Amino acid sequence: MLEMLGIPYTGSGVLTQAITLDKARAKEIMSFYGIPTPKFQVFKKGDEPLNPDLKFPLFVKPNTEGSSKGITVKSLVKNENELRRVVNFIIKRYNQPALVEEYLDGREFTVSLLGNPPKVLPIVEVDFSSLPDNVPKFDCYEVKWFWDNPENEVESVICPAKIDKELEETIKRLAIRTFEALGCVDICRIDIRLDKNGIPNVLDVNVSPGLIPDPKENSRFPKACYTAGMTYNEIILSVLEAAMKRYNIARPVRVTVKRQ
């Protein structure tokens, strides 16, 4: 509607928004550009044959949801019976296809990018080591919204991530390649996980990342910005300025009026 009315807006355009909301389509484009992402299969029906190239354990989630909706402790499946049960649940509960991926058991990071060309902010690691044994060791709904909250003393989000320079640069290059391949602009957060060989793989691309201002909430994009020394006002104004430059809109001059 904004484009039809000729109204400028911040953030990625309609096509990029649509592609990144459809996780399978985003993964297809990433695969075309040689961007590592877990092997996957989309299930529109629960009884579709499983691709024999996919190896258990597998990870099941809704294909077009955000904020970890539909990702729970049951998402990690170890055999075909579990797979069918979760796939059928996702299709029925969320009224959409289920995305099945090979599970990567390495460290998990999320990378925030700001501006055009994008500046990579300090990398955030989602650390599961301090969580109880019965809590999943992946960024699911329970971890993100129940365990990672202001009342919980367990710190599961670390920024900057404690990684060596080589891995840091590899992750940054991967994030920028992904940002550019999918046509992202202004603001983006990319979720990345290491495979068994330590190679970073892109799990998901968030072109409208959460921007909860309270630092205690551990909203990942603001956390990276705070680590870089930015205030919340500077975060919002930086996104606005990136879009203004992209539209070639002159930055307004701030005028101070003294009261008589």
C-alpha positions as MATLAB code, in Angstrom:
seq = 'MLEMLGIPYTGSGVLTQAITLDKARAKEIMSFYGIPTPKFQVFKKGDEPLNPDLKFPLFVKPNTEGSSKGITVKSLVKNENELRRVVNFIIKRYNQPALVEEYLDGREFTVSLLGNPPKVLPIVEVDFSSLPDNVPKFDCYEVKWFWDNPENEVESVICPAKIDKELEETIKRLAIRTFEALGCVDICRIDIRLDKNGIPNVLDVNVSPGLIPDPKENSRFPKACYTAGMTYNEIILSVLEAAMKRYNIARPVRVTVKRQ';
ca = [
       0.000    0.000    0.000;
       2.849    2.380    0.827;
       4.468    1.745   -2.541;
       1.149    2.202   -4.375;
       0.703    5.533   -2.605;
       4.312    6.592   -3.185;
       5.089    6.809    0.538;
       8.703    6.025    1.536;
       9.198    3.463    4.312;
      12.032    1.895    6.262;
      13.094   -1.714    5.847;
      13.110   -4.221    3.014;
      10.641   -4.116    0.144;
       7.627   -6.288   -0.552;
       9.475   -9.018   -2.475;
      12.224   -9.456    0.124;
       9.655   -9.399    2.940;
       7.653  -12.126    1.200;
      10.675  -14.284    0.390;
      12.149  -14.161    3.894;
       8.763  -14.922    5.464;
       8.704  -18.112    3.360;
      11.674  -19.907    4.905;
      11.901  -22.557    2.177;
      11.975  -19.953   -0.613;
      14.689  -18.039    1.206;
      16.717  -21.247    1.577;
      16.322  -21.994   -2.142;
      17.765  -18.581   -3.021;
      20.564  -18.982   -0.495;
      21.422  -22.394   -1.966;
      21.531  -20.861   -5.461;
      24.110  -18.334   -4.243;
      26.163  -20.998   -2.465;
      25.241  -19.764    1.012;
      25.403  -22.674    3.500;
      22.014  -23.595    4.968;
      20.795  -26.936    6.387;
      19.378  -29.495    3.942;
      15.587  -29.358    3.994;
      12.250  -30.601    2.738;
       8.828  -28.969    2.765;
       5.841  -31.095    3.808;
       2.412  -29.933    2.615;
       0.886  -33.210    3.783;
       1.927  -35.432    6.651;
       2.214  -38.598    4.575;
       4.631  -37.322    1.917;
       7.705  -39.565    1.534;
      10.798  -38.381    3.365;
      13.780  -37.458    1.202;
      16.315  -40.257    1.844;
      19.152  -37.717    1.674;
      17.972  -36.175    4.953;
      19.593  -37.722    8.010;
      18.173  -37.815   11.543;
      18.015  -35.983   13.865;
      15.764  -33.561   11.996;
      14.220  -30.264   12.998;
      10.567  -29.405   12.262;
       9.007  -25.930   12.279;
       6.288  -23.913   10.529;
       7.436  -22.584    7.154;
       6.017  -19.067    7.524;
       6.117  -18.051   11.185;
       8.353  -15.777   13.259;
       9.337  -15.219   16.906;
       9.945  -18.991   17.293;
       6.221  -19.788   17.036;
       5.772  -23.514   16.577;
       9.354  -24.275   17.629;
       9.302  -26.252   20.883;
      11.151  -29.071   22.620;
       9.231  -31.458   20.330;
      10.656  -29.848   17.181;
      13.795  -31.995   17.350;
      12.845  -35.474   16.097;
      14.999  -38.610   16.141;
      12.951  -41.013   14.010;
      10.200  -41.101   11.408;
       7.383  -41.709   13.880;
       8.277  -38.534   15.767;
       8.710  -36.703   12.465;
       5.220  -37.612   11.222;
       3.618  -36.639   14.511;
       5.207  -33.174   14.610;
       4.722  -32.509   10.873;
       1.007  -33.325   11.159;
       0.701  -31.103   14.219;
       2.385  -28.134   12.485;
       0.242  -28.452    9.347;
      -2.983  -28.669   11.345;
      -2.178  -26.168   14.102;
      -0.641  -23.437   11.921;
      -2.503  -24.138    8.666;
       0.689  -24.090    6.587;
       3.437  -26.422    5.349;
       6.028  -27.799    7.753;
       9.706  -27.152    7.073;
      11.972  -30.086    7.947;
      15.725  -29.465    8.197;
      18.772  -31.458    9.179;
      19.640  -30.492   12.740;
      22.933  -28.705   13.366;
      24.292  -29.213   16.892;
      26.951  -26.470   16.896;
      27.018  -23.042   18.530;
      24.279  -20.569   17.611;
      24.699  -16.897   16.742;
      22.559  -14.031   15.524;
      24.015  -11.221   13.453;
      22.520   -7.732   13.216;
      23.109   -5.561   10.155;
      22.356   -1.875    9.800;
      22.529    0.496    6.810;
      23.292    0.321    3.096;
      25.847   -1.108    2.505;
      25.274   -2.976    5.755;
      27.417   -2.494    8.829;
      27.749   -5.679   10.879;
      27.154   -5.029   14.557;
      28.761   -7.064   17.384;
      27.789  -10.724   17.033;
      25.371  -12.167   19.583;
      25.728  -15.772   20.766;
      22.740  -17.653   22.139;
      24.332  -19.763   24.871;
      22.448  -22.840   26.078;
      25.110  -24.241   28.419;
      23.642  -22.769   31.613;
      20.074  -23.959   30.951;
      18.664  -26.983   32.846;
      19.130  -30.406   31.264;
      15.448  -30.729   30.347;
      15.426  -27.441   28.404;
      16.108  -27.663   24.640;
      19.548  -26.518   23.487;
      18.222  -24.521   20.569;
      16.453  -21.178   20.271;
      12.866  -22.345   20.681;
       9.779  -20.608   22.052;
      10.455  -21.792   25.621;
      14.060  -20.562   25.608;
      13.317  -17.229   23.923;
      10.231  -16.236   25.904;
      10.290  -18.239   29.170;
      13.931  -18.717   30.133;
      15.363  -15.566   28.563;
      13.440  -12.955   30.551;
      14.261  -10.163   33.030;
      13.293  -12.286   36.069;
      15.615  -15.153   35.171;
      19.170  -14.924   36.515;
      20.508  -17.222   33.777;
      22.200  -15.177   31.040;
      21.635  -17.011   27.772;
      22.518  -14.193   25.380;
      26.164  -13.114   25.133;
      27.366  -10.059   23.222;
      29.957   -9.767   21.898;
      30.236  -13.494   21.218;
      33.410  -15.090   22.575;
      34.841  -16.389   19.294;
      38.187  -16.167   17.535;
      38.834  -13.563   14.843;
      38.731  -16.064   11.982;
      35.265  -17.352   12.891;
      34.056  -13.804   13.516;
      35.130  -12.680   10.033;
      33.615  -15.807    8.432;
      30.275  -15.147   10.118;
      30.333  -11.458    9.145;
      31.067  -12.260    5.484;
      28.284  -14.854    5.452;
      25.809  -12.367    6.938;
      26.650   -9.700    4.350;
      26.393  -12.202    1.471;
      22.986  -13.287    2.724;
      21.806   -9.693    3.192;
      22.773   -8.853   -0.389;
      21.534  -12.092   -1.996;
      18.035  -11.612   -0.568;
      17.849   -7.903   -1.367;
      17.659   -6.729    2.248;
      17.949   -3.021    3.080;
      18.295   -0.766    6.132;
      17.926   -3.357    8.920;
      18.159   -7.126    9.275;
      19.038   -9.876   11.752;
      20.361  -13.223   10.515;
      20.363  -16.401   12.633;
      23.373  -18.666   12.103;
      24.429  -22.010   13.563;
      27.616  -24.046   13.201;
      27.482  -27.558   11.747;
      29.532  -30.522   13.014;
      32.548  -29.249   11.052;
      32.320  -25.753   12.523;
      30.994  -24.231    9.291;
      28.417  -21.441    9.799;
      25.003  -22.117    8.232;
      22.152  -19.623    7.870;
      19.015  -20.748    9.711;
      16.731  -17.764    9.231;
      16.629  -14.175    7.978;
      14.631  -11.558    9.905;
      14.088   -8.352    7.937;
      11.816   -6.955   10.665;
      13.785   -7.919   13.790;
      12.451   -7.343   17.290;
      13.315   -3.907   18.722;
      12.273   -4.129   22.379;
      14.043   -1.162   24.040;
      14.503   -2.562   27.575;
      18.040   -4.059   27.750;
      16.811   -6.608   30.318;
      14.582   -8.163   27.652;
      17.645   -9.226   25.610;
      16.033   -8.291   22.299;
      18.874   -9.383   20.040;
      19.117   -6.460   17.588;
      19.114   -3.744   20.276;
      21.549   -5.818   22.358;
      24.067   -5.762   19.492;
      23.531   -2.020   19.061;
      23.945   -1.328   22.791;
      27.202   -3.297   22.742;
      28.347   -1.055   19.874;
      27.695    1.968   22.097;
      24.411    3.130   20.577;
      21.407    4.470   22.460;
      17.887    3.317   21.563;
      17.147    6.680   19.919;
      20.297    6.281   17.817;
      19.145    2.813   16.706;
      15.803    4.108   15.428;
      17.305    7.239   13.873;
      19.997    5.144   12.131;
      17.335    2.977   10.482;
      15.421    6.102    9.465;
      18.559    7.771    8.089;
      19.504    4.648    6.098;
      16.093    4.688    4.415;
      16.252    8.438    3.777;
      19.606    8.075    2.027;
      18.217    5.193   -0.034;
      15.280    7.348   -1.139;
      17.612   10.331   -1.631;
      15.614   12.367    0.859;
      17.484   15.304    2.400;
      18.008   15.043    6.144;
      15.948   17.703    7.940;
      17.846   20.492    9.670;
      17.263   20.639   13.403;
      16.270   24.139   14.524;
      16.390   25.191   18.160;
      13.874   27.901   19.069;
      14.669   29.901   22.177;
      11.704   30.940   24.299;
      11.419   34.679   24.866;
];
